[in-house]
Amino acid sequence: MEQVSMKLLAILILSCLVGSCTFSQRDNERNGAQTDSASHYDPKSELTQGQQSAFDALNELQISSDERNRLYSTYPNISQPFYPADTSFEISQSELRSFMDVFISRHYQNLTPEVRIQLANASVLAQNQYTVLHCKEKGSNENYAKGLPTTGTWVMPNVLGRRDVILAWSENLNSN
């Protein structure tokens, strides 16, 4: 009898563990976390010169904005306070470069134009393609038919398997 109870207890514990892992993965997917996007980037691999330049530029942008928390990085694939994302889209390095021009010109007036251009150029060199999770502002009625939004918050998850990059476009910052 005791042996049967132990087997039932082991089966119960195992089923709970399997269920919690499945729920956690589904919850991450529902909240916009990228669970498999790290597969083509090895976070332990050495960075190329361009990739290192991108991270250096992003680090500089993180500490140089006119207001705090305009652009910042977190550990890759963590749940962000503004999730779930309202939509996601893929953009190329050159498309991101155009958006970084707009973002930096809006939020980095304390930098010279030359430095802004240099940081915008370097900041996009990490990858050729980026996934962007767009989180609207509360109460926003964003119309994607006009093109990609430069409002709300953009999360570029799992950049090179090393970090999430967050851009807070909105004029009214939340406590990000």
Secondary structure in CASP SS format (residue, H / E / C, confidence):
PFRMAT SS
TARGET T0000
AUTHOR 0000-0000-0000
METHOD secondary structure of the structure
MODEL  1
M C 1.00
E H 1.00
Q H 1.00
V H 1.00
S H 1.00
M H 1.00
K H 1.00
L H 1.00
L H 1.00
A H 1.00
I H 1.00
L H 1.00
I H 1.00
L H 1.00
S H 1.00
C H 1.00
L H 1.00
V H 1.00
G H 1.00
S H 1.00
C H 1.00
T H 1.00
F H 1.00
S H 1.00
Q H 1.00
R H 1.00
D H 1.00
N H 1.00
E H 1.00
R H 1.00
N C 1.00
G C 1.00
A C 1.00
Q C 1.00
T C 1.00
D C 1.00
S H 1.00
A H 1.00
S H 1.00
H H 1.00
Y C 1.00
D C 1.00
P C 1.00
K C 1.00
S C 1.00
E C 1.00
L C 1.00
T C 1.00
Q H 1.00
G H 1.00
Q H 1.00
Q H 1.00
S H 1.00
A H 1.00
F H 1.00
D H 1.00
A H 1.00
L H 1.00
N H 1.00
E H 1.00
L H 1.00
Q H 1.00
I H 1.00
S H 1.00
S C 1.00
D C 1.00
E C 1.00
R C 1.00
N C 1.00
R C 1.00
L E 1.00
Y E 1.00
S E 1.00
T E 1.00
Y C 1.00
P C 1.00
N C 1.00
I C 1.00
S C 1.00
Q C 1.00
P C 1.00
F C 1.00
Y C 1.00
P C 1.00
A C 1.00
D C 1.00
T E 1.00
S E 1.00
F E 1.00
E E 1.00
I E 1.00
S E 1.00
Q H 1.00
S H 1.00
E H 1.00
L H 1.00
R H 1.00
S H 1.00
F H 1.00
M H 1.00
D H 1.00
V H 1.00
F H 1.00
I H 1.00
S H 1.00
R H 1.00
H H 1.00
Y C 1.00
Q C 1.00
N C 1.00
L C 1.00
T C 1.00
P H 1.00
E H 1.00
V H 1.00
R H 1.00
I H 1.00
Q H 1.00
L H 1.00
A H 1.00
N H 1.00
A H 1.00
S H 1.00
V C 1.00
L C 1.00
A C 1.00
Q C 1.00
N C 1.00
Q E 1.00
Y E 1.00
T E 1.00
V E 1.00
L E 1.00
H E 1.00
C E 1.00
K C 1.00
E C 1.00
K C 1.00
G C 1.00
S C 1.00
N C 1.00
E C 1.00
N C 1.00
Y H 1.00
A H 1.00
K H 1.00
G C 1.00
L C 1.00
P C 1.00
T C 1.00
T C 1.00
G C 1.00
T E 1.00
W E 1.00
V E 1.00
M E 1.00
P E 1.00
N E 1.00
V E 1.00
L C 1.00
G C 1.00
R C 1.00
R E 1.00
D E 1.00
V E 1.00
I E 1.00
L E 1.00
A E 1.00
W C 1.00
S C 1.00
E C 1.00
N C 1.00
L C 1.00
N C 1.00
S C 1.00
N C 1.00
END
